Amino acid sequence: AVGQSVDYNPEELVCGGCSTVAGLHVCPKHGQDFLEFKCRYCCSVAVWFCFGTTHFCDPCHNDHSRLGSMSKEDFPPCPVGPRATALVGSSCPLGIKEHPPTGEEFALGCGVCRNASTF
């Protein structure tokens, strides 16, 4: 509530541009402006960046309390749908051959370059 003191660790306050993420490559053409990230909890493109540490798709963002309390061993392997739902098959919905396990951050790269082939 307004006016209440909140305990926090100032070292945990990190903006998206300063966060370190596995697989992060700055695009030589577009810089960091169009970097896309995999949702930490499924094989979807993230649209949220919260807590200075976590990228979420919209459904996983809405279920962040449950997902954040799960241990990494409880997450299914790729392919994973929203809300850490195991999918049938072996193909990643993102079209990626290999990425870190569900529960870890991963940069997909430049969204402009990655999607240029769709135009």
N, C-alpha and C positions, 0 to 999 in steps of 0.2 A: 504494500500500500504506500501511498505517497507519504513522505516524511519518515518512513521507517528505515533503519539502518540495515544494509544488506552486507553479509559477509561474503567475500569473494577473493580469489587469488588474482591480483592484477597481471601476473605472468600468463594467465589463461586467456586474457583478452587479446585476441589476435584477429586482425582484419584478413579478409580473403586474400588480398595481395601479398600478405606477409606469411601466410600459412605455408607449411611445408607438406607436400603431398607426394606419395610414391608415384613414380611414373610421370611427374610433371615435366613437360617440355614446353618452353616458350616458343611460340610460332615465329619463325624468322620474318614472315611477311606481315602478320597481324599483331604480334606481341602477345600480351596477356589479356587483351580486351575481349576475346571470344573463346576463352578456354572453357571447355565443358568437362564435367565430372560425372562419374558413375555414382548412382545412389549407393550409399554405404550398405544398405540392407537388401538391395535387389539389383537386377540387371536392367535398370532403366536410367535414362539421363536425369541427373539431378536438376531441380529448379529452386531449391532452397539451400542456404548455407547458414547454419545456426551454431551457436555456442563457440564460434571461432574455430571449430574442429570438424564439423559434420555436414556432409552433403546429403540431401534427401530428395527423392521424387515426392510428389504431392501426397499419394496415399501413405507412404512411409512416414512423412512428416506428421501426418494426422495420427499416426500410431507410434510416435517416438517414445512415449513412456514405456510401453511394453517392449519395443525393440531394443531400446537402450539398456534395459535391465537383463536382456538375454546374454548368455555367455557365447563366445565365438564358436564353441563346439556345438551349440544348439542350432546354428544357421545351416540351411541346406546348401549343398554345392551348386554351382552353376549348372543348368539354368535356373534362375530364381525370379519369381514374379513379385509384384508389389506386396508389401507387408511380410516379406521373407517367406513367401509361399513357394514350395518346390514345384517346378514345372516338369512336365513329361518331355522326354527327348534329351538330346545332348548339345543342341545348338544354342549358343548365347543369343538372347533377343537383341543385343547390341551389335551382333555380328563380329564380336571380338574372339579371336582364337584362344587367348589366355589373358587372365587378369587376376589380381589378388583375390583371396577368398572373401565371401560375403562377411561383412563386419569390418572391412578395412577400406580406407580411402584410396581412390584411384582416379587420376586425371586421364580423360579420354583424348585430350589434345584440342586443337583449334576447331571449333564448330564450323567456321566458314570453310576451311580447307577440307574437313571431314565430310561435309555435306555438298561440296562443290560438284561431285559426280552425279548428284540427284537432279541437277538442272539441265 
